[in-house]
Amino acid sequence: MNAGEGPTDPRTYFAAERTFLAWIRTGVALMGFGFVVARFGLFLREIASVQGKLTSRQPALSLWAGTGLVLLGVAVNGLSAYRYGKLLRQLARGESPTLNGSPAAVIISVLLAAIGLATAIYLIIMYKPGS
């Protein structure tokens, strides 16, 4: 290893912390977006009420999708804290961090794509313009 490289280099710790904070921002954004999605059904119901198109159906999909996003955000924050703690322990022991992909990141992106697709389909089917 060259001087200034490796587990004891402060830049390694700073990089790990930047990555951890990025994951925390992602988790908080997911939770905030989940809250907005959950409340979106209420917003659509209010618009329908004003237009006189109030129906008995409840906006259940937006509530479940929003709750799912909030829980996904919680999972992202918990998983990122676990991975960050594991990395710090490796660095403290003088080990080089293991460089493996993050299956959790792939799973999260697939879940977000599925929720987004389901929400888009729901909006197209339930709230067509002119209906």
Stockholm file with secondary structure:
# STOCKHOLM 1.0

chainA/1-131         MNAGEGPTDPRTYFAAERTFLAWIRTGVALMGFGFVVARFGLFLREIASVQGKLTSRQPALSLWAGTGLVLLGVAVNGLSAYRYGKLLRQLARGESPTLNGSPAAVIISVLLAAIGLATAIYLIIMYKPGS
#=GR chainA/1-131 SS CCTTCSTTSHHHHHHHHHHHHHHHHHHHHHHHHHHHHHHHHHHHHHHHHHTTCCCSCCCHHHHHHHHHHHHHHHHHHHHHHHHHHHHHHHHHTTCCCCCCCCHHHHHHHHHHHHHHHHHHHHHHHHSCTTC
#=GC SS_cons         CCTTCSTTSHHHHHHHHHHHHHHHHHHHHHHHHHHHHHHHHHHHHHHHHHTTCCCSCCCHHHHHHHHHHHHHHHHHHHHHHHHHHHHHHHHHTTCCCCCCCCHHHHHHHHHHHHHHHHHHHHHHHHSCTTC
//
